[in-house]
Amino acid sequence: MSVQFDYVSVVKKSNVYFNGLCVSHTVQFEDGTKKTLGVILPSDQALTFETHVPERMEIISGECRVRIAGNEQAELFRAGQSFYVPGESTFKIETDQVIDYVCHLEG
């Protein structure tokens, strides 16, 4: 697993969700692909995200419980693991610790 991305452009304005519980920045690659790098802070309730394009969420640090739309049960994901969410869908994420992640936008 790579620990850094080289030769990228970074959008300076942050993406802030859920009153600051999730903050990310968009990274653009030379080939036109995009990723977001972010942090999710602990919360008393699950945070619900909507996807427009397929996304692969790579957990860099921490652990979280994720329930993707259509699934009955939440799954546990830890650092070094990832999960896939189809486009035009939703997922709920819960954590009691700080999560660092990379969202690979695949559409």
N, C-alpha and C positions, 0 to 999 in steps of 0.2 A: 504494500500500500504506500503510495506516494505521500510525503508529508507536506508538499508544497506544489503549487501550480506556477509554471514559468510562462513568460510571454503572453500575458493576459492584460486586459483593460478592466478596471474596476469602476463601477458606477459609484460616485461619491455619496449620493443621497441614500440613506438607509431605508430599508423596508421595516416598518414598525407595526406589529400586530398585537392585539389583546392588551392594550394599554402598556406596552413595553415588555410583556412576558416573552415575546419572540421578536428578535431583531436580526436582520440579515442584510447582506450586501450582494449585489449581482456582479458576477464575474463573466466577462465575455472573452471567448477564445478566438484565435486567428481564423479558425475554420467556421466561425459564426455560431458555434454552440454556446450555450449559457448554463451557468450553475449559480446557485446561491449558497453562500457560506453564512451560517448563523448560529445563534444561541437561543435555547428555550430555557426559561427559568422555571423553578418549581411553582406549582399552582394547586389550589384546593380542588379545582375542577378540570375536567378534560378540555383541551383546546381543539376546536373543530376547524380543519383546513379544507378548502376547496381546491381541486386541481382543474386546470384547463387542458394541459397536455400531460402525457404520462410522465411520472416522476419516480426516480429511485432515490430514496432517502438513505444516506450512509451515516451511521452513527459514529462519530469520532471519539467522543468521551461521554461517560454516564450511561444510564439505562432508562428505558421508557416502556410503557405499555401502549400498544397501538391497536386500534380497531378500524379496519378498512370497511367502507360501506359494503353491505351485503354479507359480511362475516358476523357470526353470532358472538364469537369470543375475541377478546383482546389477546395479542401475543406480546411476549417480552422480547425486547431487542436491546443488546448491549454494544459497547464500543467494539468496532471491528465488524459489525453486522449491518445489513441493509434490508430494506423492504421496498416493494414496488406498489405503486398506486396508479391505476389506469387514469387516462384523461377523462375530464368531465365527471369526476367522482368526488368523494370526500373521505377524510380519515380523521379520527380522534386520537389525540396523543396525551398521555398523562405521565407526569414524572414528579418525583420528590427530590430531585437533584438537578444540577445544571447539565444540560445536554448541548454538546457541540455537534453540528451536523453539516453535511454537504448535500444539497438537493441537486441531483442531476436531472435537468430538464430534457426529456427525451423526445420531444415533439417539435 
